[in-house]
Amino acid sequence: MSRKIELLAPGGDIEAVKAAVVAGANAVYCGLDAFNARNRASNLSLDELRGAIRLAHEYSCEIFLTLNVVILEHEIPVLVRLLNQIVNSGVDGIIVQDLGVFNIVKKHFPTLNIHASTQMTTHNEGQILFLSKIGATRVNLARELNLSEIKSLTARAHEHDMLTEVFVHGALCIAFSGQCYSSSVSVGNSGNRGRCSQACRDEYEETAAGNKYPLNLKDNSAYFDLPELVDAQVDSLKVEGRIKGAHYVYTVIDTWRRQINSFIDSGKLVGDDSNLHKVFNRSFTNSFLKGELSKDMFIDSPRDYSAKHAIDSKGATTEAQIDDVRQELHHERKALGATLADKIKDLNTDKVELALSFTAQLGEPLMITAITKDCTSVVRSSVNLAPAGGASITKQVLETRFKSFNNGNYALTAFDFSQFNELLSVPFKELTAMKKQLAFLLNGSALVLPQVEVPKLPRNKKIEVTPKLSLLISDEKDAQLCHTTDADIYFKLPESFKKGCTKYSDILLRNPHLIPWFPAVLIGKDYLEAINILEVVKPAVIVSNNTGVAYKAFEMGIDWIAGPLLNTTNSHALVTLKEELNCAGAFISNEINQGQIKNIKRPDDFKLMYSIYHPILLMTSRQCFFQRTVGCSKPSIDENCMLTCEKATTITNMKGISFAIDKQKGGYPSIYNDEQFLNLDVVRDFSGLFDEFFVDLTDIGSGSKEKLDKIALIGEFEKFLTDVEQSKNTLDQMVAISTHAQYQQGL
């Protein structure tokens, strides 16, 4: 095998970066204190990042910086300052979730390679095209995909000069990445901001199936699936674990390095994965990769399984035997730690010491020599030094001009003027040119890019008309609501379709006033069937929560609106959607609060929407929530489950709060909050910003709550939009169990 397979390691702190480098990683991804989706990791300072880059590059290893959270409007200037700092750092790529960051980087920092984060939930070929269009050079595919789907998407990515990476080891989320709002809703710590509180690892009241950790998945390991990943042409094998320490990183990366090397050299796999079991794990599964979504993917506890694995594998049963096994595991870990400590003890990420020597002789060029431990660089003026007729080039002038080389990469230790004659002159523009040339050489012969200012977007023009109401339905019977209201009515399409089924195309053709509403996740044939609906119906406008469908609408010239599950939080994301894909409007995220909304600026001829009433989705999964709650006779999920299952149940956490688990025909299993979202304050706060306020009338996710009179509900919402000063008591009474805590707490 000649094709390079990248082994991509986590670097939660500088010690973990060192561990990854010496273990044989080809690249390391790490984050700073801000803008990264692992705030619980130690993370790096900016100086440590620069040191990590220098060290990694010495070992032919790349460094990728995680900027993989949604960005708030007031953070844009801070983000731009950070991009200005890292653009000359030598970083090999940035990992991004927010659509606004794509726009800023593509326009103003084009030398930075953009990697699409797993938080972008990339799972169909339309999304590959979307990401290529907005500037991605690499995509981390959704963890839920199987090998066949990975192979197909990788081929599509390669057609557009994009690389793919796949998570091959470490923790698994049960929810689709980027589509989990559980932590945000429950405790105000959003996973889209790096503060996930891991509700999926929590203990719940024992379910009917006898489980207290019904959402807790085993860890992912594709250790023995390397040949299939190579066959799928995947470019990068990614290990999860930025919260874990250097010992974990070293052990896992070293073990994977041996496996990859063995397969490259001999075509054979290493059969021993015992070291992977000696560090933190929850046992292992490769079921997503194999497409075998069984109850065996779950495990009874989120805690470390390494000791239990050692005890079970040794057949220890007595207290003495178990104690011996634990002691042996402790000694093995200690030995691995000692090996790591020995390997990294001499690794240095300190700034490079730099001395500058100035040589000035009459009739000769001014010469500056830069000396580091590894190299000597020399620059010369293009004209010779002449006697000073007026101002001369003094030592003080030169020190002032060149002290900026004491920076993030270099520690300027000395100025040497032993060969410097005074009372000589050279044009000051020569000093400027020499400084630029020296900066170029010290930057690895790469151009040092100047600071960039991102222009401020123009302020909004206040809307003078009353915002409209829009509605979402999922049953054709509710199409008759159009006779009671002037509101736009969206029709929610499912996440799965029977192949060749015309049911939904027929509904939309029979009811041309219904606007198609596409879900966030559409994998494989379900994406193709969704596209077929577009091609058959040819609607004037759609709402899409899926960027793949959005891209197809853009290609077909269909107006499209970015749905709420695209989680748009800033003006630059709106600019990306409009400029790159001719988007006609967007829902603003329900995760952000009044203060975070108020400065969002809309592009010209662009609609802004906000959902004021809906069931609160906590998470959606490709796995089944019923196997370990109410139980299911099927050993694993099959295609028929998606199309026919419509179970519902609840789970209750140890605080006594219950959550509805809902599975619609054609839908993925989903978990909803016990309260509905009802936010009338936003109507009063932003009637001049939003064109449309949205109400979800589908009943999906409402659990056991009483079904409301939809006509009466529409009437009350329309009255309130017409006169926001009137009392909202009637709506509060109609929707008795409600919250708008997200609007109050924000991100």
C-alpha positions in Angstrom: 0.0 0.0 0.0 1.5 3.3 -1.1 -1.2 5.8 -0.2 -0.5 7.7 3.0 -3.0 7.2 5.9 -2.9 10.0 8.4 -3.1 9.1 12.0 -4.7 12.1 13.7 -4.3 12.5 17.5 -6.0 14.6 20.2 -3.9 17.2 22.0 -5.8 18.4 25.1 -2.6 20.0 26.6 1.0 20.5 25.7 2.0 17.2 27.3 -0.6 15.3 25.2 0.8 17.0 22.1 4.3 15.8 22.9 2.9 12.3 23.6 1.2 12.2 20.3 4.3 13.4 18.4 6.6 10.7 19.9 4.0 8.0 19.5 3.9 8.5 15.8 1.0 10.8 15.0 1.0 12.3 11.6 -1.2 15.2 12.9 -2.5 16.6 16.1 -5.7 18.6 16.7 -5.7 20.9 19.7 -7.6 23.9 21.0 -7.0 27.3 22.7 -9.0 28.6 25.7 -11.6 30.1 23.4 -13.7 28.9 20.4 -13.2 25.2 20.8 -15.6 22.4 21.5 -13.7 20.9 24.4 -13.7 23.6 27.1 -13.2 20.9 29.8 -9.8 20.1 28.3 -6.8 21.9 29.6 -6.2 23.4 26.2 -3.2 25.5 25.0 -2.1 29.1 25.4 -1.2 30.9 22.1 2.5 30.6 23.0 2.1 26.8 23.7 0.3 26.5 20.3 3.3 28.1 18.6 5.6 25.8 20.5 3.5 22.8 19.6 3.7 23.7 15.9 7.5 24.1 16.0 7.9 20.8 17.8 5.4 18.9 15.5 7.0 20.2 12.4 10.4 19.0 13.5 8.8 15.5 13.5 7.0 16.0 10.2 3.7 16.2 12.1 1.0 18.7 11.4 -1.1 20.8 13.9 -4.8 21.5 13.4 -6.5 24.1 15.6 -10.0 23.6 16.7 -12.3 26.6 16.3 -15.3 24.3 16.2 -18.1 26.1 18.1 -20.9 28.4 16.9 -19.8 32.0 17.1 -21.8 34.9 18.7 -22.1 38.3 17.0 -20.1 40.2 19.7 -17.2 37.6 19.4 -16.5 38.3 15.7 -13.8 41.0 16.4 -12.1 38.7 18.9 -12.2 35.8 16.4 -10.7 38.1 13.7 -7.9 39.1 16.1 -7.2 35.4 16.8 -7.1 34.6 13.1 -4.6 37.4 12.6 -2.4 35.8 15.2 -2.5 32.3 13.9 -2.4 33.0 10.2 1.4 33.4 10.4 1.9 30.7 13.0 2.4 27.8 10.6 -0.7 26.0 11.8 -1.7 23.4 9.1 -5.5 23.8 9.3 -8.4 25.0 11.4 -11.4 22.9 12.3 -14.7 24.8 12.0 -18.4 24.4 12.7 -19.8 27.9 12.3 -20.8 28.9 8.8 -19.7 32.5 9.5 -16.1 31.5 10.1 -16.1 29.9 6.6 -17.0 33.2 5.1 -14.5 35.2 7.1 -11.6 32.8 6.4 -12.4 32.3 2.7 -12.5 36.1 2.1 -9.8 37.4 4.5 -7.5 34.5 5.5 -7.4 32.3 2.3 -4.1 30.7 3.2 -5.7 28.8 6.1 -7.0 25.3 5.3 -10.6 24.8 6.7 -11.6 21.5 8.0 -15.4 20.9 8.5 -15.9 19.7 12.1 -17.9 16.6 13.0 -20.3 19.1 14.6 -21.5 19.8 11.0 -23.2 16.4 10.9 -21.9 15.6 7.4 -23.6 12.5 6.1 -24.7 12.9 2.5 -23.2 13.9 -0.8 -25.0 17.2 -1.1 -23.3 18.3 2.1 -19.9 17.4 0.5 -20.8 19.8 -2.4 -22.0 22.4 0.0 -18.8 22.3 2.1 -16.7 22.4 -1.1 -18.6 25.5 -2.2 -18.0 27.4 1.0 -14.3 26.6 1.2 -13.7 23.4 3.1 -10.6 21.4 2.2 -11.4 18.5 4.5 -14.5 17.0 6.2 -14.9 14.9 9.4 -17.7 12.5 8.4 -20.5 11.8 10.9 -19.6 9.0 13.4 -22.9 7.2 12.7 -22.0 6.3 9.1 -21.1 2.7 8.0 -18.2 1.7 5.7 -20.3 1.7 2.5 -21.5 5.2 3.2 -18.0 6.4 4.1 -16.6 5.0 0.9 -19.3 6.7 -1.2 -18.8 10.1 0.5 -15.1 9.9 0.4 -15.1 9.3 -3.4 -17.4 12.3 -3.8 -15.1 14.4 -1.6 -12.0 13.4 -3.6 -13.8 14.5 -6.8 -13.8 18.0 -5.3 -10.2 17.9 -3.9 -11.4 17.4 -0.3 -10.0 15.0 2.2 -12.1 12.9 4.6 -11.4 11.9 8.1 -13.2 9.3 10.2 -13.2 8.8 14.0 -11.7 5.4 14.7 -11.2 5.4 18.4 -12.6 6.9 21.6 -15.9 8.1 23.1 -19.2 7.9 21.1 -22.1 10.3 21.5 -25.5 8.6 21.1 -26.8 11.8 19.5 -25.9 13.0 16.0 -23.0 15.4 16.6 -24.1 19.0 16.3 -27.7 18.0 16.7 -27.7 17.6 20.5 -29.2 20.3 22.6 -29.7 18.3 25.8 -27.0 20.0 27.8 -28.0 23.5 26.5 -31.7 23.0 27.5 -31.1 21.2 30.8 -28.3 23.2 32.4 -27.4 26.0 30.0 -24.1 24.4 28.9 -24.3 24.0 25.1 -22.4 21.2 23.3 -22.2 23.6 20.4 -20.1 25.8 22.7 -17.8 23.0 24.1 -19.6 22.7 27.4 -21.6 19.5 27.0 -22.6 18.1 30.4 -23.0 14.6 29.0 -26.6 13.8 29.8 -26.2 10.6 27.8 -23.7 9.3 30.5 -26.1 10.2 33.4 -27.9 7.7 35.6 -31.7 7.5 35.2 -34.4 5.8 37.1 -34.4 2.1 36.2 -36.2 1.5 32.9 -38.7 -1.2 32.1 -35.9 -3.1 30.4 -33.9 -2.9 33.7 -31.3 -0.3 32.8 -30.0 2.7 34.8 -27.8 4.1 32.0 -30.1 3.7 29.0 -28.2 6.2 26.8 -24.6 5.2 27.5 -22.7 3.8 24.5 -19.5 1.8 24.5 -16.4 3.5 23.1 -15.6 3.4 19.4 -12.7 1.3 18.1 -12.1 0.4 14.5 -8.7 -1.2 15.3 -9.4 -4.3 13.3 -11.3 -2.5 10.5 -8.2 -0.8 9.1 -8.2 -2.7 5.8 -11.8 -1.7 5.1 -11.0 2.0 5.9 -8.1 1.8 3.6 -10.3 0.3 0.9 -12.8 3.2 1.5 -9.9 5.6 0.6 -10.3 7.5 3.9 -7.5 10.0 4.3 -7.3 10.4 8.1 -8.0 8.2 11.0 -9.0 10.3 14.0 -8.7 9.4 17.6 -11.0 11.1 20.1 -9.7 12.3 23.5 -8.8 15.9 24.1 -10.2 15.7 27.6 -7.9 12.7 28.3 -4.3 13.0 29.4 -0.9 12.4 27.8 -0.7 8.8 29.0 -3.9 7.9 27.2 -2.9 9.7 24.0 0.5 8.0 23.9 -0.9 4.5 24.5 -3.6 4.7 22.0 -1.6 6.5 19.3 1.4 4.1 19.7 -0.9 1.1 19.4 -2.6 2.5 16.3 0.8 3.5 14.8 2.0 -0.2 15.1 -1.2 -1.4 13.5 -0.9 1.0 10.6 2.8 0.3 10.1 2.1 -3.5 10.1 -0.6 -3.2 7.5 1.5 -0.9 5.3 4.6 -3.1 5.5 3.0 -6.6 5.3 -0.7 -6.2 4.6 -1.3 -7.9 7.9 -2.9 -6.7 11.1 -1.5 -6.8 14.6 -3.9 -9.1 16.5 -3.1 -7.8 19.9 -5.1 -4.7 21.1 -4.4 -5.3 24.8 -2.8 -1.9 25.4 -6.0 -0.2 24.3 -7.8 -1.9 27.2 -5.2 -0.6 29.7 -6.2 3.0 29.5 -9.7 4.5 30.0 -12.4 2.9 28.0 -16.0 1.8 28.3 -15.3 -1.4 26.4 -15.4 -1.2 22.6 -17.8 -1.4 19.7 -17.4 -0.9 15.9 -21.2 -1.3 15.2 -21.7 2.1 13.6 -18.9 1.3 11.2 -20.3 -2.1 10.5 -23.9 -0.9 10.2 -25.0 -3.3 12.9 -26.9 -1.1 15.4 -27.6 -3.6 18.2 -28.2 -3.4 21.9 -24.6 -4.7 22.3 -23.4 -1.1 21.6 -24.6 0.0 25.1 -22.8 -0.6 28.4 -24.1 -0.4 31.9 -21.8 2.2 33.3 -20.0 5.3 31.9 -17.0 4.6 34.2 -13.6 3.2 33.2 -13.9 -0.4 32.1 -10.1 -1.2 31.9 -9.9 -3.0 35.3 -13.0 -5.1 34.6 -11.6 -6.1 31.3 -8.3 -7.1 32.9 -10.2 -9.1 35.6 -12.5 -10.8 33.1 -9.7 -11.6 30.6 -7.6 -13.2 33.4 -10.5 -15.1 34.7 -10.0 -13.7 38.2 -12.8 -14.6 40.6 -11.5 -14.5 44.2 -10.7 -11.3 46.0 -7.0 -12.1 46.0 -6.9 -12.9 42.3 -8.8 -9.6 41.5 -6.4 -7.7 43.7 -3.4 -9.3 41.9 -4.9 -8.3 38.5 -5.5 -4.7 39.6 -1.9 -4.5 40.9 -0.6 -5.9 37.6 -2.6 -3.4 35.6 -1.3 -0.6 37.8 2.3 -1.7 37.2 1.7 -1.9 33.4 0.3 1.6 33.3 3.2 2.8 35.4 5.6 1.3 32.9 3.8 2.9 30.0 3.9 6.2 31.8 7.7 5.8 32.5 8.3 5.0 28.8 6.4 8.2 27.8 8.2 10.3 30.4 11.5 9.2 29.0 10.6 9.9 25.4 9.3 13.4 26.0 11.7 14.6 28.7 14.0 16.3 26.2 11.3 17.8 24.0 11.3 21.5 24.1 8.5 23.8 23.0 10.1 27.0 24.3 10.5 30.0 22.0 13.6 29.8 19.7 16.4 31.9 20.9 17.4 34.5 18.3 20.4 36.8 18.1 20.7 39.6 15.5 24.1 40.8 14.3 24.4 44.1 12.3 27.4 44.8 10.1 27.9 48.3 8.7 31.0 49.3 6.6 31.3 52.3 4.4 30.7 51.4 0.7 29.3 48.0 1.6 25.6 46.9 2.0 24.2 46.9 5.5 24.1 43.3 6.6 21.8 41.7 9.2 22.6 38.1 10.4 19.9 36.2 12.3 21.3 33.3 14.4 19.3 30.5 16.0 20.5 27.1 17.2 19.5 25.5 13.9 20.3 28.0 11.2 21.8 31.4 10.2 20.0 33.7 7.9 21.5 36.8 6.2 19.9 39.8 4.5 21.6 42.7 2.8 20.5 46.1 1.7 20.2 46.6 -2.0 22.4 49.8 -1.8 25.7 50.5 -0.2 26.1 52.5 3.0 27.2 56.1 2.5 28.5 58.8 4.9 25.7 60.2 6.9 24.8 63.6 5.5 22.0 64.1 8.0 20.5 61.4 10.1 22.6 58.3 10.5 21.6 54.7 11.1 22.2 54.3 14.8 22.2 51.3 17.1 19.1 52.7 18.8 17.2 53.0 15.5 18.0 49.5 14.6 17.0 48.1 18.0 13.7 49.9 17.8 13.1 48.7 14.3 13.9 45.1 14.9 12.7 44.5 18.5 9.4 43.1 17.2 11.3 39.9 16.4 10.9 39.2 20.1 7.5 37.6 19.5 5.5 34.5 19.8 8.0 32.3 18.0 11.4 33.9 18.9 13.0 35.1 22.1 15.3 37.9 21.0 18.4 37.4 23.3 21.0 39.8 21.8 21.8 42.6 19.4 25.4 42.4 18.2 26.9 45.7 17.0 30.6 44.6 17.1 31.0 45.1 13.3 28.9 48.2 13.2 30.4 51.5 12.2 28.3 54.6 13.0 27.8 57.9 11.1 26.7 55.9 8.0 23.3 56.1 6.3 21.0 54.0 4.1 17.5 54.9 3.0 14.9 54.0 5.6 12.9 52.1 3.0 15.8 49.7 2.8 15.4 48.9 6.5 11.7 48.2 5.9 12.6 45.9 3.0 15.3 44.1 5.0 12.9 43.6 7.9 10.3 42.0 5.6 12.9 39.8 4.0 14.2 38.7 7.4 10.7 38.0 8.6 10.1 35.9 5.5 13.2 33.8 6.2 12.4 33.4 9.9 8.9 32.3 8.9 10.2 29.3 7.1 10.5 31.2 3.8 6.7 31.9 3.9 5.3 35.3 3.3 4.3 37.0 6.6 0.8 38.2 6.0 -0.2 41.6 7.2 -3.0 42.2 9.7 -6.5 42.0 8.2 -9.5 44.1 9.2 -12.9 42.5 8.5 -15.3 45.3 7.5 -18.3 45.8 9.7 -21.5 44.7 8.2 -24.1 47.5 7.6 -26.8 48.0 10.3 -30.3 46.7 9.8 -33.1 48.7 8.5 -36.1 48.3 10.8 -39.0 46.4 9.3 -42.1 48.6 9.2 -44.7 45.8 8.6 -46.2 43.4 11.2 -44.3 40.1 11.3 -46.1 37.2 9.8 -47.0 33.9 11.5 -45.9 30.6 10.0 -46.9 27.1 10.9 -45.5 23.6 10.7 -47.7 20.6 10.2 -46.9 16.9 9.5 -50.3 15.5 8.7 -52.2 16.3 5.4 -55.4 16.6 7.4 -54.0 19.8 8.9 -53.6 21.3 5.4 -57.2 22.7 5.9 -55.8 25.1 8.4 -55.0 27.3 5.4 -58.7 28.3 5.4 -58.4 29.8 8.9 -55.2 31.8 8.5 -53.0 33.7 6.1 -49.9 32.2 7.6 -47.4 30.3 5.6 -47.7 26.6 6.2 -44.7 24.3 6.1 -45.1 20.6 5.7 -42.6 18.5 7.7 -41.0 15.7 5.7 -39.7 12.6 7.4 -36.1 11.5 7.8 -36.6 8.2 6.0 -38.6 7.2 2.9 -39.6 3.9 1.3 -37.6 3.6 -1.9 -39.7 4.9 -4.8 -42.5 6.0 -2.6 -44.5 8.9 -4.0 -46.6 9.6 -0.9 -45.0 12.9 0.0 -44.6 14.2 -3.5 -48.3 13.5 -4.0 -49.2 15.4 -0.8 -47.3 18.4 -1.9 -48.6 18.3 -5.5 -52.2 18.1 -4.1 -51.5 21.0 -1.7 -49.4 23.5 -3.6 -49.7 26.0 -0.8 -47.7 23.7 1.5 -44.0 24.6 1.7 -41.7 21.5 2.1 -39.7 21.4 5.3 -36.7 19.1 5.1 -35.1 17.5 8.2 -31.6 17.8 9.5 -30.4 14.2 8.8 -30.9 12.5 5.5 -28.5 9.5 4.9 -28.0 7.5 1.8 -31.2 6.5 -0.1 -33.2 8.9 2.1 -31.2 11.8 0.8 -31.8 10.6 -2.7 -35.5 10.3 -2.1 -35.6 13.8 -0.6 -33.9 15.1 -3.7 -36.4 13.3 -5.8 -39.2 15.1 -4.1 -37.5 18.4 -5.0 -37.2 17.3 -8.6 -40.8 16.1 -8.9 -42.6 18.9 -7.0 -40.3 21.8 -8.1 -41.6 24.0 -5.2 -41.1 27.7 -5.3 -39.6 27.7 -1.9 -38.5 25.2 0.8 -37.1 25.2 4.3 -34.1 23.0 4.8 -32.4 21.9 8.0 -30.0 19.9 5.9 -27.2 21.6 3.9 -27.2 18.8 1.3 -30.8 19.5 0.3 -30.0 23.2 0.5 -27.2 22.8 -2.1 -29.6 20.9 -4.4 -32.2 23.7 -4.1 -29.5 26.2 -4.9 -28.5 24.2 -8.0 -32.1 24.0 -9.1 -32.8 27.7 -8.6 -35.3 27.0 -5.8 -35.6 29.7 -3.1 -34.6 28.1 0.2 -34.7 29.1 3.9 -32.1 27.8 6.4 -34.1 26.0 9.1 -33.6 26.3 12.9 -31.5 23.2 13.2 -28.7 24.8 11.2 -28.3 26.8 14.4 -27.4 30.2 12.9 -26.0 32.6 15.5 -24.2 35.4 13.7 -24.4 37.8 10.7 -21.5 36.3 8.8 -23.2 32.9 8.8 -26.1 34.7 7.0 -23.7 36.2 4.5 -22.2 32.8 3.8 -25.7 31.4 3.1 -26.8 34.2 0.9 -23.5 34.9 -1.0 -22.5 31.3 -1.6 -25.8 29.5 -2.0 -28.4 32.2 -2.7 -30.3 31.5 0.5 -33.5 33.6 0.8 -33.7 33.6 4.6 -32.8 31.9 7.8 -34.1 31.0 11.3 -32.0 32.4 14.1 -30.9 29.9 16.7 -33.1 29.3 19.7 -30.0 28.7 21.7 -29.1 32.4 21.9 -30.6 35.1 24.1 -31.9 38.6 23.6 -28.5 40.3 23.9 -26.9 37.8 21.5 -29.7 38.3 18.9 -29.9 42.1 19.0 -26.8 42.9 16.9 -27.3 40.3 14.2 -27.4 42.1 10.9 -29.4 40.8 7.9 -28.1 40.8 4.4 -30.2 42.8 1.9 -33.3 41.0 0.5 -33.0 38.4 3.2 -35.7 37.1 5.6 -35.2 36.4 9.3 -37.4 34.0 11.2 -37.6 32.8 14.8 -39.5 29.9 16.3 -41.7 31.0 19.2 -43.5 27.7 19.9 -42.2 24.2 19.5 -41.4 21.0 21.3 -37.8 21.2 22.5 -35.7 18.6 20.8 -32.8 17.4 23.0 -31.2 14.8 20.8 -31.7 12.6 17.8 -30.0 9.3 17.2 -29.3 6.7 14.6 -29.4 4.2 17.5 -32.5 3.0 19.2 -33.7 4.5 22.4 -36.2 1.7 23.0 -33.9 -1.3 23.3 -32.9 -0.3 26.8 -36.0 1.5 27.9 -39.2 -0.4 27.1 -37.3 -3.2 25.4 -37.5 -4.4 21.8 -37.6 -8.0 20.5 -35.4 -7.1 17.5 -31.7 -7.8 18.1 -30.7 -4.8 16.0 -32.2 -1.9 14.0 -33.1 -2.5 10.4 -34.5 -0.3 7.7 -38.1 -1.3 8.5 -37.6 0.2 12.0 -37.2 3.6 10.6 -40.3 3.3 8.4 -42.8 1.6 10.7 -41.8 2.0 14.4 -43.8 4.7 16.3 -43.0 3.8 19.9 -43.0 6.4 22.6 -41.9 6.3 26.2 -40.2 8.5 28.9 -37.1 8.4 30.9 -36.7 10.1 34.2 -33.4 11.4 35.6 -32.3 11.2 39.2 -33.7 14.7 39.8 -37.2 13.4 38.9 -37.4 15.2 35.6 -38.9 13.1 32.8 -38.2 13.4 29.1 -40.3 12.1 26.2 -38.8 9.6 23.8 -40.6 9.8 20.5 -40.3 7.8 17.3 -42.4 8.7 14.4 -42.9 6.6 11.3 -40.1 7.6 9.0 -38.2 9.4 11.8 -35.1 8.8 13.9 -35.6 8.2 17.6 -35.6 11.5 19.4 -35.7 12.8 23.0 -37.7 15.9 23.9 -37.7 18.2 27.0 -40.7 17.9 29.4 -41.6 21.6 28.7 -42.6 23.1 25.4 -40.7 26.2 24.1 -42.9 29.3 24.2 -41.2 32.7 23.8 -43.5 35.7 23.4 -40.9 38.1 24.8 -39.0 37.9 21.5 -42.0 39.2 19.6 -42.0 42.3 21.8 -38.3 42.6 21.8 -37.7 42.2 18.0 -40.8 42.9 16.0 -38.5 45.2 13.9 -36.0 42.5 13.2 -37.9 39.3 12.3 -40.1 38.9 9.2 -41.8 35.8 10.6 -42.5 34.1 13.8 -43.0 30.3 13.7 -45.3 27.9 15.5 -44.8 24.1 15.4 -48.2 22.3 15.3 -47.0 18.8 14.5 -47.6 17.3 18.0 -44.3 15.4 17.5 -42.4 15.2 20.8 -45.3 16.4 22.9 -45.4 13.2 24.8 -48.5 12.7 27.0 -49.3 16.4 27.0 -52.9 17.3 26.1 -53.4 18.1 22.4 -54.3 21.7 21.8 -57.0 23.2 19.7 -54.9 24.2 16.7 -57.3 26.7 15.3 -57.7 28.5 18.6 -54.0 28.5 19.1 -53.4 30.0 15.7 -56.0 32.7 16.5 -54.3 33.7 19.8 -50.8 33.8 18.2 -52.2 36.0 15.3 -53.8 38.4 17.8 -50.6 38.7 19.7 -48.5 39.5 16.6 -51.0 42.2 15.7 -50.8 43.9 19.1 -47.9 42.8 21.2 -49.0 45.1 24.0 -52.0 42.9 24.9 -51.8 40.3 27.6 -50.2 37.0 26.8 -52.1 35.2 29.6 -54.3 33.2 27.3 -51.3 31.7 25.4 -49.6 31.0 28.7 -52.7 29.2 29.9 -53.1 27.3 26.7 -49.5 26.1 26.8 -49.3 25.4 30.5 -46.0 23.5 30.6 -43.6 25.8 28.9 -40.2 27.6 29.1 -38.1 30.0 27.3 -35.0 29.6 29.5 -32.7 29.4 26.5 -33.8 32.9 25.5 -32.9 34.1 28.9 -29.6 32.3 29.5 -28.2 32.1 25.9 -24.8 30.7 25.0 
